[in-house]
Amino acid sequence: MKNILEWIERSAAECPDKPVFADENGEISYQDFLNCVQTVGSAVAGYPLRKCPVLVLLPRGIRALTAMFGIVYSGNYYIILDSEMPVPRMKMIAERLCADTVITDGKLIGRAEELSLKRVILLDEALKQEKNQTLLHQIRNEMTDADPVYTLFTSGSTGTPKGVVITHRNILSYIDWFVKEFEIGRDTVFGNQTPLYFSMSVTDVYGTLCSGATLHLIPRSFFTFPVKLIQFLNDRQINAIYWVPSALCLLANWKIFDYAKPLYLRKIMFAGEVMPVPQLNYWMVNIPDASYANLFGPTETTDICTFYRVGKQFEEGQTLPIGHACDNCNVMVIKEDGTAAAAGEEGELYARGPFISPGYINDPEKTAEAFVQNPLQSAYPERVYRTGDLVKVGDDGELCYLTRKDFQIKRMGYRIELGEIEAAASAVKGVYSCAAVYDRIGEKILLFYSGEKLEDAEIIHMLSVHIPQYMLPEQIIHIDSMPVNRNGKTDRTALLNIYQGGKQ
Amino acid sequence: MEQLIGILNSLKPGVDFANEKNLVEDKILDSLTMVILAGRISDEFGVKVTPLDITPENFRSCADIMAMIERLKNK
């Protein structure tokens, strides 16, 4: 196999009438989906675009998925935009990509036009076009498994997002491991929680296509209403979920299983942040027949590089291991001096093998920093990825996650670099200096600023112009002057002390 | 009502809760805020808010939330 589209074609041949995707509004069979994506592919291929980035500005749902795979058929690669993302951030992404085309619908066309790109394609118009099999065939002949399928943006420390390029080979290798390890098959019914612009969705979307399974996109609002969520899982007979720990914790914190229970769940997987033991135990006690797995990895390894099957309950205060490398992926723990860490020694996690992205789009500098020659061998060129995560191998031989090397934090599975919040806050009129600090104890993003004293609401409003909601600070603190350390840098420890002192 | 608006303001600064009628559809009350909100209501109004009470109908506006609190008080 060399192309992810072969999965759609194979499943459409083997189980044409089976639903592949379902959202709040309806469902679509493999055969109909194949027809739609080939039609959209033909329409997009009608433009002089090949191996180009094409933006998708559509709400999470079957239509967004149709646009995504239509773009792949057209010989281009897709980028999903969060439709709630502020326009300046979308523009930043479009500029970084040098994109000139966006696919959208009648509702979002206004926002799409604000991007001032050369081409705005309406999905409904594209779906009305004739399929051109000759053209699609010709495009496919020129494709290789090293071609990109999509680019996914993560938040960058300088305030500029980084676009991770992912190829057919990356996805084919990664999904091959995933479906074998977790025995994903035609009887699997996924309940998708993560947005399509987040790397975790790659796993359940492509896992579905590859195995002829069905994926239900759970509307985000259902997570606010826990009983409705459980009813949805039961109505759709969902038996596999791959969610961020926050979503699992949410249900545990509600003590939801006293009121409603999922009847079909057998596979429970999670990734994106640390899963707390008490909440995991709550799940394991209440749904004892399910298997549980902790997956770990960055967008740069397609989604995951290590995993741990949770075969027993852990004690509170213990941390779940991140386990060991996936099949066809390999990880190394490297010390500051570039040598391999021994068991129990702390080091940075490096990953190598076919899950590794070729690099960041239009960013040779960042690519060269993160994708480096394997420090453990110099005989031949071999690019490996530095995750920036500090880990060690524990007594049980399993890898344990310690912390991020830099200030980057994770929340609800989203990667947030505080620099990006600061970049937005600096833009607020009246703010002289600012610093975003993460209070690890209270798990809060704090924004300190000096300058004119402003209303919190005003600052939040101004920040929302630049950064998505999940990045907004929980607390805004005005200070007379910014404390600095001896290097003249903002003293973040002093800021945390101000905050913690003020609380007492 | 003022007490409730106080709680809401502390959870989500910058929203005009007294006049907002679509807390759910406008995505002001997200999943995390809802957990904290239910806890604070339980603590500060002396009622027991369970997942069964967490429905879109009960949380559209401040008035809806107050009505739910009154119902729970009389339980």
Chai-1 contact restraints between the chains, C-beta under 6 A:
chainA,res_idxA,chainB,res_idxB,connection_type,confidence,min_distance_angstrom,max_distance_angstrom,comment,restraint_id
A,F223,B,S31,contact,1.0,0.0,6.0,A-B,restraint_1
A,T224,B,S31,contact,1.0,0.0,6.0,A-B,restraint_2
A,T224,B,M34,contact,1.0,0.0,6.0,A-B,restraint_3
A,F225,B,I54,contact,1.0,0.0,6.0,A-B,restraint_4
A,P226,B,P51,contact,1.0,0.0,6.0,A-B,restraint_5
A,V227,B,P51,contact,1.0,0.0,6.0,A-B,restraint_6
A,L250,B,S31,contact,1.0,0.0,6.0,A-B,restraint_7
A,N253,B,V35,contact,1.0,0.0,6.0,A-B,restraint_8
A,W254,B,P51,contact,1.0,0.0,6.0,A-B,restraint_9
A,I256,B,P51,contact,1.0,0.0,6.0,A-B,restraint_10
A,Y259,B,P51,contact,1.0,0.0,6.0,A-B,restraint_11
A,Y259,B,L52,contact,1.0,0.0,6.0,A-B,restraint_12
A,D456,B,P13,contact,1.0,0.0,6.0,A-B,restraint_13
A,A457,B,P13,contact,1.0,0.0,6.0,A-B,restraint_14
A,A457,B,G14,contact,1.0,0.0,6.0,A-B,restraint_15
A,I460,B,P13,contact,1.0,0.0,6.0,A-B,restraint_16
A,I460,B,G14,contact,1.0,0.0,6.0,A-B,restraint_17
